[in-house]
Amino acid sequence: MKPFRLVVAAFLMAVISLNLYGADAPKKLFVSVTSNAHKEVGMGLSIAYAMQDAGVQTTVLIGADALNVVKVQGGQNIFGPMNKTPREIIQGLIKKGGTVMVCGMCAKFDDLMKHDVIEGVKIVNGTDVYKALFAPDTRTLSF
């Protein structure tokens, strides 16, 4: 129950901070997920999913030790607060219009190819990351 409270608290803080800015509120969120810790991955993806639902254009960058979450194959544990695997959360985020990217350098290091990742996930280069990260009115989170 405690992780669920953390996710809810983080979501509420994000929504409140967006409301404090009024009409000038940032409408983009860039979430970097590099940890392979199940709770950190789940929290990062859950917040991205919730923000996309709230109308914030969300981009998630997966890299380093988190690459397993974007693979088509392989077992994944259910993230309790959402009752979904990270793969299912990513698929839902993409269906809602969110963007999920994989660090191309990390993919190359792990021999990860396009056919290895979930449909809709893009393997990207530094320029793609730069454009998403430094887009106007973008806030960032890292897990």
C-alpha positions, 0 to 999 in steps of 0.5 A, spaced: 500 500 500 505 504 501 508 504 494 501 506 491 501 512 496 507 514 493 505 514 486 498 518 488 502 523 492 507 524 486 501 525 481 497 530 486 504 534 486 505 534 479 497 536 478 498 541 483 504 544 480 501 544 473 495 548 476 499 553 480 502 555 473 495 557 470 494 558 463 502 558 462 503 551 465 508 546 462 504 542 457 510 537 456 513 532 461 520 528 459 521 522 464 528 518 464 527 511 466 534 508 467 533 504 473 532 496 473 529 497 480 521 495 479 518 500 484 522 506 480 520 503 473 513 502 475 513 509 479 516 513 473 511 509 468 505 510 472 506 518 473 508 518 465 501 515 464 497 519 469 500 525 466 498 523 459 491 522 461 491 529 464 493 532 457 500 533 458 504 531 452 509 525 455 515 523 452 519 517 456 526 515 455 528 508 457 536 507 457 541 504 461 539 498 466 531 499 464 532 496 457 528 490 459 521 494 460 521 495 452 523 488 450 517 484 446 519 478 450 521 476 457 517 476 463 515 482 467 512 483 474 506 486 475 507 493 478 501 493 484 499 500 484 497 499 476 496 492 476 500 492 470 506 490 467 511 495 465 510 493 458 503 494 459 503 501 461 508 502 456 503 500 451 497 504 454 501 510 454 503 509 447 495 508 445 494 514 449 499 518 444 505 518 449 512 517 446 516 512 448 524 512 446 530 508 447 537 511 448 540 508 441 547 508 445 544 503 450 540 499 445 547 498 441 551 496 447 545 491 449 544 489 441 537 491 442 534 492 435 527 495 433 524 488 432 526 486 439 522 492 442 514 493 443 511 496 437 511 504 437 517 504 441 522 508 438 530 507 438 533 514 438 539 518 437 542 524 441 538 529 437 531 526 438 533 526 445 535 533 445 529 535 441 524 532 446 528 534 453 529 541 451 522 543 447 519 549 450 515 548 456 518 541 458 518 539 465 523 533 467 523 527 472 528 521 472 527 514 475 
